[in-house]
Amino acid sequence: MQSQLPSPSLVWGVLPLRFESELTLCKLEICRLYGSSEDSEPAGGNLIGEREGREIIDELTGVLLRAVALDAEARQMANSSGRGVGRPREVMIPYLALTIRAADSR
């Protein structure tokens, strides 16, 4: 059975907004885990932590979108190659794991 692929308009139009809004709801916790603070000292009227928080959310949104795109590409290749034996190859989890490990090493 072929898996249904997400449409490009969903991946590049709808999902970024959904990911961004959900991540923004958790921004304080994400910033805490990332080692940043939402309420750092002011710099020119803006809070440094607010800018960093926005950058973190943007970066995470991009990582999640790339993971979805990789998954869609892998499923499209699996669908076009015909029926294979066993479960489809998982590409999203290894990508996310490598991205998290790279972020930890910074």
N, C-alpha and C positions, 0 to 999 in steps of 0.2 A: 504494500500500500504506500503510495506516495504521500509525503507530508505536504501540507499546504504552505506556501511561502507567503511571508508578509509582503504587502505591496510597498513599492518605493515611497508612495505618499505617506503611508503609515510610518515607515522607518525614519524617513527624513523630515516629515512634517508634523506628525502627531506625537511620536515617542519622545523627541527632545523636550517638548513642553511638559509631557507627563513626568519624565525623569527629573527634570529641573524642579517642578513643583513639589514632587515627593521628597527630593533631596533637600529642598529649601525648608520643608517642614521639620526636618531633622538637623538643620544647619548647626545648631549649638552643640549637639552631640557629635556630629561629624568633625567640627572644628576642634573639639576637646580631644577626640581620638587622633586627629591629625597633628596635634601638638600646637594648635593655634588658639587664640582667644578672640572672641567676638568683640570684646570691649577693651581693646588695647588703647594706648595713648592716642590722642587726636593728632592728625597731621593735615593742616590746611582745612580744618572743618570736617574732614571725614575721619572716621575711625579706621585705623590701620587694620584691625581685625575684621571689620566689615568688608573691606576690599579683599583681604585674604580669603574670607569666607566665600565671597562671590567667585573668586578664582578657583577655589577648591571645588565648588559646585559645578562650575563650567568644565573643569578637568574631569570630574567623575561622570558628568553627563556624556562627554566625548568618549570616555572609556566604555561606558555601557552601550553607546550607539555603535562603536566599532565591534563590540562583542556580538551584538545582534546582527550586524552586517556580515561578520564572519560566519555566524551560524546559518544565515540565509544562503550565503554562497555555498557552504558545504552541503546544505540540503538540496540546493539546486543541482549541484554536481552529482549527488547521490541519486536524485530523481532522474537525471538524464542518462546515467550509466545503467539504469535498469535495476532490477531487484538484486540485492546483495544478501548475504547470509549474516544473521545476527543483528545486533542493534546498530543503529547509525553511529558513526563516529562523533564523539563529543569534542567540539572545538571551542565552545564558549568558556568552559571551566578552566582548561589549561591557559587560555589567553588571560583570563582574569587573575589566575594565580600568579602568572609571570609578571603581570602589571603590578599587583600588590607587593610582590617580593622586590621589584625594582623600586617602588615607592618607599619601602621599608629601609632600603640601603642608602637613601638620600640623607 
